[in-house]
Amino acid sequence: MASVVEYKGLKVGYYCGYCDSEEGKASCGMWAHSMTVQDYQDLIDRGWRRSGKYVYKPVMNQTCCPQYTIRCRPLQFQPSKSHKKVLKKMLKFLAKGEISKGNCEDEPMEPTMPTMEDAVASDFALINKLDIQCDLKTLGDDLKESVKSEEKKKGKSSEREESNELIQSQDMEEKLDSGEPSHSAKVHTAPQPGKGADLSKPPCRKAKEIRKERKRLKLMQQNPGGELEGFQVRCQPPSLFPPKAKSNQPKSLEDLIFESLPESASHKFEVRLVPVSFEDPEFKSSFSQSFSLYVKYQMAIHQDPPDECGKTEFTRFLCSSPLEAENPPYGPDCGYGSFHQQYWLDGKIIAVGVIDVLPYCVSSVYLYYDPDYSFLSLGVYSALREIAFTRQLHEKTPQLSYYYMGFYIHSCPKMKYKGQYRPSDLLCPETYVWVPIEQCLPSLENSKYCRFNQDPEAVDGDRSQEPDRLQVFYKKAIMPYGVYKKQQRDPSEEAAVLQYASLVGQTCSERMLLFRN
């Protein structure tokens, strides 16, 4: 089924939650009634991002806080010391129930944001979804069947409900994509050196090595038949406990995440990937618990009142996606689409990462977690798990090799934590090419808005050059814009369509159906 979108145009002068400007924000948006994963992949590679079914693109040279799409390269990713610390802290908690005291790292989290003014609500009122569905039924046989299936899944909804959904989706933009840095790096005092070498004695050993040896011997005495905290016990079969990595060969991300736990571990932990669909039994059975966790998170972390984090809001923003699930034979085993990655501890959900699995990437949408477990740094931990998950999908689907972290805002301190996952790239807002973040940061220190592509002659390779080929869905028929515009007399209509074409690019404009009424 083709993507069906309804362009809502430019919106300027509204509240920005990143800098608290009352009227500094500017963006363009569209409502996605349905969208293929390939179209959404191409859109996020042009600076778009979704909030529920509302897809928006900041106007980078006008908005007060330019939002640059950021992606990590998981295949080259190496966890930093602070990342390793978080993973080891989790393993220690699972194995022994230990909680690090006075060492809780600040979580990446979204700043609390008041509700956006509905000053332009009338401009963003949606037409009745049923009208679109009825019109789509007049298309070709293949599209007919797809629409019938879509109608069964989505059910009926009123015009008022759709309008409110769109307005609240705009409210949720920043909540779904902002964050706070993880102040995880700690200063370690180096041990005092000796006062001189005595050549008549064996060479001195590092204090760290001596401590490790003492700990290993103590553990062997206490637990002669098992393994604890990564120490290999010689009486165990080598296949169960592989040799410890050499000091010059650091453990991989997977080694740190999937390190074996002893049979006597204090906690049971698992991660489940659940499709976002009420037709999926696992999603349906865990919905109530997942929703309760969301409410607890929003009220504790963002101080949201109960009426702003109800079941309707939760469903619209985190359980409603325009992406059509696809399961091609060449794709990942889980298929493409929207998912909830649930983190279960001792039979209950303690965190949920909302992600989109797309042809070339895993895109992070949102994370909510149980504030009682903030000491586990679940924001950092979940990001590392999602990077590892991307690497896992890459093994089956080689082209799927990136991890998108949403938007990076250099002028917002709460967003800089995203730059800690290296190597990573930022998207040039003019030519839509990816540039290593190290090359971008000096420019961002001097100016909020930057063109990262250093070639002054470079242009957008997929810019709209033939707008007449754009596909329009009008009066129960699909037609190229060249035909549609002959029936229009309103000059503002042409301006809106051409603006849409320039933002989505030539490729998407020819694939997606732009609904006009």
Secondary structure, DSSP 8 states (H G I E B T S, - for coil): ---EEEEEEEEEEE--TTT--SS-EEEEEEEEEEB-HHHHHHHHTTT-EEETTEEEEE-TTTSSS--EEEEE-GGG----HHHHHHHHHHHHHHHH----TT----------------TTGGGG----HHHHHHHHTTS-HHHHHHHHHHHHHH----HHHHHHHHHHHHHTTTTTT-----------------S---TTS-----HHHHHHHHHHHHHHHH-TTS-BTTB--TTS-TTTS-----TTS---HHHHHS----TT-S--EEEEEEES-TTSHHHHHHHHHHHHHHHHHHHHHS---GGGSSHHHHHHHHS---B--B--TTS-TT-BEEEEEEEEETTEEEEEEEEEE-SSEEEEEEEEE-GGGGGG-HHHHHHHHHHHHHHHHHHH-TT--EEEEEEE-TT-GGGGGGGGSSSEEEE-TTT--EEEHHHHHHHHHH-SS------TT---TT--S-GGG-EEEETTEEEEHHHHGGG---HHHHHHHHHHHHHHHHHHHHHSEEEE-
